[in-house]
């Protein structure tokens, strides 16, 4: 066995038995020992070794983990034109924020005028009514009546199109007259109605060369954030076979410095369990596809309510300020049916929940299932966790569930939802992570990329500071302390994927995955956590600097 020993200014292991070190020995992609050069002397005397001191002035952390990211969704969005209310920092560019209805339309008009061919469809992403005003077919027809224009809402759960786009889609009003989540006259398709539009866009958005180019960008984004493990939390988002072929072609190679845990959708959008291609009887076949970097295990994803950025989450009393209602992604009875089938099959269920009523449905069903067939360490995980009540946090603990939260909601939407959506009390307490930790609920952070930037340190910064986009602190008692926030992007994130025995901390026997930081987060003011530069990563013992 040949050893490589990386020395560093400091190694934070996330192992409470040995939290700090200055050297880590690796061989064959695994950690042999962590400690100091002195403590690992017996290994060094017994085996050929190389001391690599390239990180002598830097800090090593366990490789960052995002347990809920969408490579396929990002692959179709990243080639689009970003028009967003917040700045987006990507490896190849920074997208400046756009505020105001006129500014949004001016930017869209400028993009339209500069497209090279007159019939090229214009896809933009990032629209939100709070910042950009009303949207619909008539507004977009004012920009062009001949070019298809598709405005993808910030949530991904909703789009608006112009008349030319409807014609390009080959869609007539009679085709969707009975669909409850399509407004043909307004050019609006949302939640399950989005599937209608996606079916028509599929040949363009999923064209192999375009889609694979999008996945190449996903690879850049993932490495840029310092990840070594991510969770694809909705495999089969568009077309399982096509996605799998593209993912393996682009990501399953020696140039990809991260692995992807694949969690399939238990029910396809708008279908029942009986109609879905993946069900408990066929689930085991997915693992036959596994490769080194892309693999399925025993996790499945279901859904309750609608998108948080789209303000389509199901909200309890007193509801939304403007009185509109949320939407279900799965009818409650269909959610319960599917959850029961997968629960009885022994699978670990992840549930998309954004509003407190969506969360209540998930917890009601979990309580029924625990009564029908009690399970320990069952892995039932609440995903997103936008709105909740303190009592629900206690109930999550009582039922043995976990939470993988998108805390970035608080940064981008805290002030906006206070003033325009649900009022200050509930808006300030969205993503109430402090209560979860006090109740003993294992809690991780994810980005749901592109719902949040794929930057784990940014997520940890929001969790530890609870600063919104205006610079105001909201519900400071719901903050995580620094160590809790860093656990939430390392070892606690590993638990969400059932990989805690392989990744998430630096100890003997685990994968030799490290994120290399230019400053020590424990010595950096917590307000500056998100600004710590990332040198790159070490994936299974091999260094991967971030280019440029």
C-alpha positions in Angstrom: 0.0 0.0 0.0 1.4 3.4 -1.1 0.4 6.3 1.1 -0.1 10.0 0.2 -0.1 12.2 3.3 -1.6 15.6 2.9 -0.5 18.2 5.5 -2.5 21.3 6.2 -2.6 24.3 8.5 -5.7 22.8 10.0 -8.0 19.9 9.3 -11.5 20.1 10.7 -12.7 16.5 10.7 -16.4 16.9 11.9 -15.6 13.9 14.1 -16.3 14.8 17.7 -13.8 12.3 19.0 -11.0 14.0 17.2 -12.2 17.4 15.8 -8.8 18.8 14.6 -5.7 17.5 12.9 -2.8 18.6 10.7 -2.2 15.6 8.5 -4.3 12.9 6.7 -3.0 9.8 5.0 -4.8 8.3 2.1 -4.5 5.3 -0.1 -6.7 3.8 -2.9 -9.2 6.6 -2.5 -9.8 6.0 1.2 -8.6 7.7 4.4 -6.0 5.5 6.3 -5.5 7.8 9.3 -6.0 11.4 10.3 -3.9 13.1 13.0 -0.3 14.5 12.9 2.8 13.2 11.2 4.0 12.0 14.6 0.8 10.0 15.4 0.8 8.3 12.1 4.5 7.4 12.2 3.7 3.6 12.4 1.9 3.8 9.1 4.7 5.8 7.5 7.4 3.4 8.8 5.5 0.4 7.5 4.5 1.6 4.0 6.0 3.6 1.1 4.7 7.2 1.3 4.8 10.7 -0.1 4.3 13.8 2.1 2.3 16.3 0.0 2.5 19.7 1.6 0.7 21.7 -1.1 -2.1 22.5 1.5 0.3 23.6 4.2 -1.2 27.1 4.3 -4.8 26.0 3.8 -7.6 24.4 5.7 -9.3 21.1 4.9 -12.9 20.2 5.6 -14.8 17.1 4.8 -16.0 17.4 1.2 -19.1 19.5 1.0 -22.4 17.7 0.4 -25.5 19.0 -1.2 -28.2 16.3 -0.6 -30.8 17.9 -2.8 -29.7 19.3 -6.2 -31.2 18.8 -9.7 -28.5 18.2 -12.4 -31.1 17.6 -15.1 -33.2 20.7 -14.2 -30.1 22.8 -14.0 -28.9 21.4 -17.4 -31.9 22.9 -19.1 -31.9 26.1 -17.2 -28.2 27.1 -17.2 -28.1 27.7 -21.0 -31.2 30.0 -20.6 -31.0 33.8 -20.2 -31.0 34.7 -16.5 -33.1 37.7 -15.5 -33.2 37.4 -11.7 -33.9 39.7 -8.7 -30.7 38.6 -7.0 -27.1 38.5 -8.3 -26.1 35.1 -9.4 -22.4 34.1 -9.3 -21.6 31.3 -11.7 -18.1 30.1 -12.8 -18.4 31.7 -16.2 -20.2 34.9 -15.4 -22.0 37.0 -12.8 -25.6 37.8 -13.6 -26.6 41.2 -12.3 -29.9 41.7 -10.5 -32.9 43.2 -12.3 -35.7 44.9 -10.3 -38.9 46.4 -11.7 -41.4 45.6 -14.3 -40.0 47.9 -16.9 -36.4 46.9 -16.3 -37.4 43.2 -16.7 -39.2 43.8 -20.0 -36.3 46.0 -21.2 -33.8 43.2 -20.5 -36.0 40.7 -22.2 -36.5 43.0 -25.2 -32.7 43.5 -25.4 -32.1 39.8 -25.4 -34.8 39.3 -28.1 -33.3 42.0 -30.3 -29.8 40.4 -30.1 -30.8 36.8 -31.0 -29.1 35.8 -34.2 -32.0 34.0 -35.9 -35.6 35.3 -36.2 -37.3 32.0 -35.2 -35.0 31.0 -32.3 -37.1 30.6 -29.2 -36.2 32.8 -26.3 -36.1 31.1 -22.9 -35.5 33.2 -19.8 -35.4 32.1 -16.2 -35.7 34.0 -12.9 -39.0 35.9 -13.2 -40.8 36.7 -9.9 -44.0 38.8 -9.7 -42.9 40.5 -6.5 -39.9 42.1 -8.2 -40.9 42.0 -11.8 -44.6 42.8 -11.9 -47.4 41.0 -13.7 -46.6 38.5 -16.5 -48.7 36.8 -19.1 -49.3 36.2 -22.8 -50.4 39.7 -23.6 -47.3 41.2 -21.9 -45.0 38.9 -23.9 -46.8 39.5 -27.1 -45.8 43.1 -26.7 -42.2 42.1 -27.0 -42.7 39.9 -30.0 -45.6 38.4 -31.8 -43.4 36.2 -34.0 -40.7 34.8 -31.8 -41.6 32.1 -29.2 -40.9 33.6 -25.8 -41.0 31.5 -22.7 -40.5 33.1 -19.2 -39.7 30.5 -16.6 -40.7 31.5 -13.1 -38.0 31.6 -10.4 -39.5 28.4 -8.9 -39.3 26.2 -12.0 -42.9 25.2 -11.2 -44.5 27.8 -13.5 -44.0 29.4 -16.9 -45.6 32.1 -19.1 -45.5 32.1 -22.9 -46.6 34.3 -25.7 -48.9 33.5 -28.6 -46.0 32.6 -30.9 -44.8 30.1 -28.3 -48.3 28.5 -28.1 -48.2 28.1 -31.9 -44.6 26.7 -31.7 -45.8 24.2 -29.1 -48.7 23.2 -31.4 -51.1 23.7 -28.6 -54.8 24.6 -28.9 -57.0 25.9 -26.1 -59.2 22.8 -26.5 -56.2 20.6 -25.7 -56.1 22.0 -22.1 -59.6 23.3 -21.6 -60.2 21.0 -18.6 -56.8 21.2 -17.0 -57.1 23.0 -13.6 -53.5 24.2 -13.7 -53.3 25.7 -17.2 -54.6 29.2 -18.1 -54.4 29.2 -21.9 -55.6 32.7 -22.4 -52.9 34.0 -20.0 -50.2 31.7 -21.4 -49.7 30.3 -17.9 -48.7 26.7 -17.1 -48.1 25.8 -13.5 -47.5 22.7 -11.2 -49.0 19.7 -13.0 -49.8 22.0 -16.0 -46.1 22.4 -16.5 -45.9 18.8 -17.7 -48.2 19.8 -20.6 -45.7 22.4 -21.7 -42.7 20.3 -21.0 -44.0 17.6 -23.3 -44.1 20.1 -26.1 -40.7 21.6 -25.3 -39.0 18.3 -24.9 -37.5 18.0 -28.5 -35.8 21.4 -28.0 -34.8 21.4 -24.4 -33.6 17.8 -24.3 -31.9 17.8 -27.7 -28.8 15.7 -26.8 -26.1 18.2 -27.7 -27.9 21.1 -25.8 -28.6 18.9 -22.8 -25.1 17.6 -22.5 -23.7 21.1 -22.8 -26.0 22.0 -19.9 -24.6 19.1 -17.8 -21.1 20.3 -18.5 -22.1 23.5 -16.9 -23.6 21.6 -14.0 -20.2 19.9 -13.5 -18.5 23.3 -13.4 -21.0 24.7 -10.9 -20.8 21.7 -8.6 -17.0 21.8 -8.4 -17.1 25.6 -8.0 -19.1 25.2 -4.8 -16.6 22.8 -3.3 -18.8 19.7 -3.5 -17.6 16.1 -3.5 -21.0 14.5 -3.1 -24.4 15.7 -4.3 -27.9 14.1 -4.3 -30.0 14.2 -7.5 -33.4 14.4 -5.7 -35.7 13.7 -8.6 -34.1 11.4 -11.1 -36.4 10.9 -14.1 -37.4 14.6 -14.0 -38.0 14.6 -17.8 -37.0 11.3 -19.3 -35.2 8.7 -17.2 -33.5 6.8 -20.0 -32.3 10.0 -21.8 -31.2 11.6 -18.6 -29.3 8.5 -17.5 -27.5 8.2 -20.8 -26.5 11.9 -20.7 -25.5 11.8 -17.0 -23.2 8.8 -17.5 -21.7 10.2 -20.7 -20.9 13.6 -19.1 -20.2 12.8 -15.4 -18.9 9.2 -15.2 -15.3 9.9 -16.0 -12.0 10.7 -14.2 -12.5 14.5 -14.7 -15.6 14.6 -12.5 -14.5 15.3 -8.9 -17.8 14.3 -7.2 -20.3 11.5 -7.0 -24.1 11.7 -7.4 -26.6 9.8 -5.2 -29.7 9.2 -7.3 -33.1 9.4 -5.8 -36.0 8.8 -8.2 -39.4 10.4 -8.3 -41.7 7.8 -6.8 -44.6 9.2 -8.9 -44.3 11.2 -12.1 -45.8 14.6 -12.1 -49.6 14.5 -12.4 -49.8 10.7 -12.3 -50.9 8.1 -9.8 -48.7 5.4 -8.4 -50.3 2.8 -10.8 -49.5 5.0 -13.8 -45.9 5.6 -12.8 -43.0 3.8 -14.4 -41.2 3.5 -11.1 -43.0 1.7 -8.3 -42.0 -0.6 -5.4 -42.1 -3.6 -7.6 -39.6 -2.2 -10.2 -37.5 -0.1 -7.8 -34.8 -2.6 -7.3 -34.0 -2.7 -11.0 -32.6 0.9 -10.8 -29.5 -0.2 -8.8 -28.5 -2.5 -11.7 -27.5 0.7 -13.5 -25.0 1.9 -10.8 -21.6 3.1 -11.8 -18.7 4.5 -9.7 -20.0 8.1 -9.5 -23.7 7.6 -10.2 -25.7 5.3 -8.1 -29.2 4.5 -6.7 -29.8 3.0 -3.2 -33.0 2.7 -1.3 -34.3 6.3 -1.4 -37.4 7.6 -3.1 -39.0 11.1 -3.5 -42.6 12.1 -3.2 -44.4 15.5 -3.1 -47.1 17.3 -1.2 -47.6 21.0 -2.0 -46.6 23.5 -4.7 -43.5 25.6 -5.2 -42.3 28.1 -2.6 -40.9 30.7 -4.9 -44.2 30.5 -6.9 -46.2 31.1 -3.8 -48.1 27.9 -4.5 -47.3 26.2 -1.2 -50.3 25.1 0.9 -50.5 27.6 3.8 -52.6 27.3 7.0 -54.7 30.0 8.5 -54.5 33.0 8.1 -53.3 32.1 4.6 -51.8 34.5 2.1 -52.3 38.3 2.4 -54.0 38.5 -1.0 -56.2 35.5 -0.3 -55.0 33.2 -3.1 -54.8 29.5 -2.5 -51.9 27.1 -2.8 -51.8 24.0 -4.9 -51.1 20.3 -4.3 -48.5 18.5 -6.4 -50.1 15.2 -5.5 -53.6 14.9 -4.3 -53.5 14.1 -0.6 -55.1 10.7 -1.1 -52.6 9.8 -3.9 -49.7 10.9 -1.7 -50.8 8.7 1.2 -51.3 5.7 -1.2 -47.8 6.1 -2.7 -46.1 6.7 0.7 -47.7 3.6 2.1 -46.5 1.5 -0.8 -42.9 2.6 -0.5 -43.0 2.6 3.3 -44.1 -1.1 3.3 -41.4 -1.9 0.9 -38.8 -0.6 3.4 -37.6 2.4 1.4 -36.5 5.8 2.7 -39.0 8.4 1.7 -38.1 12.1 1.0 -41.1 14.4 0.8 -41.1 17.8 -0.9 -42.9 20.1 1.6 -42.9 23.9 1.3 -45.9 25.2 3.2 -47.1 24.2 6.7 -50.2 22.4 5.4 -47.9 20.4 3.0 -45.8 19.5 6.0 -48.9 18.6 8.1 -50.0 16.2 5.4 -46.6 14.5 5.3 -46.5 14.2 9.1 -50.1 12.9 9.3 -49.2 10.2 6.8 -46.0 9.3 8.6 -47.9 8.9 11.9 -50.3 6.6 10.2 -47.5 4.5 8.7 -45.7 4.3 12.0 -48.9 2.9 13.5 -49.4 0.4 10.7 -45.8 -0.8 10.5 -43.4 0.7 13.0 -39.9 1.4 11.7 -36.7 2.7 13.3 -34.1 4.7 11.5 -36.6 4.9 8.7 -35.0 7.9 6.9 -38.3 9.8 6.3 -37.0 13.2 5.3 -38.8 16.5 4.9 -37.3 18.4 2.0 -37.3 22.2 1.7 -39.1 23.1 4.9 -40.3 26.6 4.0 -43.1 27.3 6.5 -43.7 25.3 9.7 -44.9 25.8 13.2 -42.9 25.1 16.4 -45.4 22.3 17.2 -44.6 20.6 13.9 -40.9 20.7 14.7 -41.6 18.8 17.9 -43.8 16.3 15.9 -41.0 15.8 13.4 -38.8 14.8 16.4 -41.4 12.5 17.9 -41.9 10.7 14.6 -38.1 10.2 14.0 -38.0 12.2 10.8 -35.2 14.4 9.5 -35.1 17.7 7.7 -33.1 18.8 4.6 -33.9 22.5 4.4 -33.4 25.2 1.8 -32.5 28.0 4.2 -31.8 30.4 1.2 -35.5 31.0 1.2 -34.9 33.3 4.2 -32.3 35.4 2.3 -34.1 36.0 -0.9 -37.7 35.9 0.2 -37.7 37.0 3.9 -38.3 40.7 3.3 -40.4 40.1 0.1 -42.8 37.7 1.7 -43.1 39.9 4.8 -44.3 42.8 2.7 -46.2 41.0 -0.1 -47.1 37.4 0.9 -47.5 36.1 4.4 -46.6 38.9 6.8 -43.6 39.4 9.1 -44.2 36.8 11.7 -44.2 33.8 9.4 -41.8 35.2 6.8 -39.2 35.9 9.5 -39.5 32.4 10.8 -39.3 30.4 7.6 -36.8 27.7 7.7 -36.9 27.6 11.5 -33.7 25.6 11.9 -32.9 26.6 15.5 -36.1 25.0 16.7 -35.3 21.8 14.9 -31.9 21.5 16.5 -33.3 22.3 19.9 -35.8 19.5 19.4 -33.0 17.1 18.4 -34.0 16.8 14.8 -31.1 16.0 12.5 -30.9 18.9 10.0 -29.0 19.4 6.8 -28.9 22.2 4.2 -29.4 21.9 0.5 -29.8 24.3 -2.4 -32.3 22.6 -4.6 -30.2 24.2 -7.3 -31.3 26.3 -9.1 -33.6 27.4 -6.3 -30.5 28.6 -4.5 -26.9 29.1 -5.6 -25.0 25.8 -5.5 -22.6 27.3 -2.8 -22.7 25.3 0.5 -20.8 28.0 2.4 -23.5 30.5 1.3 -26.2 28.2 2.7 -24.2 27.8 5.9 -23.9 31.6 6.1 -27.6 32.2 5.8 -28.3 29.5 8.5 -25.7 31.0 10.9 -26.7 34.7 10.3 -30.4 34.7 9.1 -29.7 37.9 7.1 -32.1 38.7 4.3 -31.3 40.5 1.1 -31.9 43.9 2.7 -29.2 43.1 5.4 -31.7 42.6 8.2 -31.5 39.7 10.7 -34.8 37.8 10.9 -35.7 35.5 13.8 -32.2 35.3 15.3 -33.3 32.6 17.7 -33.7 30.3 14.6 -30.0 30.7 13.7 -27.6 27.7 13.8 -24.3 28.2 15.5 -21.3 28.0 13.3 -20.5 24.4 14.0 -24.1 23.3 13.5 -24.1 25.1 10.1 -20.9 23.4 9.0 -22.2 20.0 10.1 -25.3 20.7 8.0 -23.2 20.8 4.8 -21.0 17.8 5.8 -21.8 15.0 8.2 -25.5 15.8 8.7 -26.0 16.2 4.9 -24.4 12.7 4.5 -27.1 11.3 6.8 -29.8 12.6 4.5 -28.5 10.3 1.8 -27.7 7.3 4.0 -24.0 7.8 3.3 -22.8 8.8 6.7 -20.5 5.7 6.9 -18.7 6.7 3.7 -18.5 10.6 3.6 -19.2 13.7 5.6 -16.4 13.5 8.1 -12.6 12.9 8.0 -11.8 9.6 9.7 -10.1 6.3 8.9 -12.1 4.2 6.5 -14.1 6.9 4.8 -13.7 8.3 1.3 -10.7 10.6 1.0 -12.9 13.6 0.1 -11.9 17.1 1.2 -12.8 20.7 0.5 -9.8 23.0 0.6 -10.4 26.4 2.0 -8.1 29.5 1.9 -9.2 30.5 5.4 -10.4 28.8 8.6 -14.2 29.1 9.0 -13.7 28.8 12.8 -11.4 31.8 12.8 -13.4 33.8 10.3 -16.2 36.2 11.5 -19.5 34.3 10.9 -20.7 37.3 8.9 -18.0 36.6 6.3 -18.4 32.8 6.1 -19.8 32.9 2.6 -16.8 34.9 1.3 -14.1 32.3 2.2 -12.3 31.4 -1.1 -12.3 27.7 -2.1 -9.1 26.4 -3.6 -10.8 23.3 -4.8 -11.4 19.8 -3.6 -9.7 16.4 -3.1 -11.9 13.6 -4.4 -11.0 10.1 -3.4 -7.5 11.2 -2.7 -6.9 13.2 -5.9 -6.6 17.0 -5.9 -8.9 19.0 -8.2 -8.2 22.8 -8.1 -10.9 25.1 -9.3 -9.7 26.4 -12.7 -9.1 30.1 -13.2 
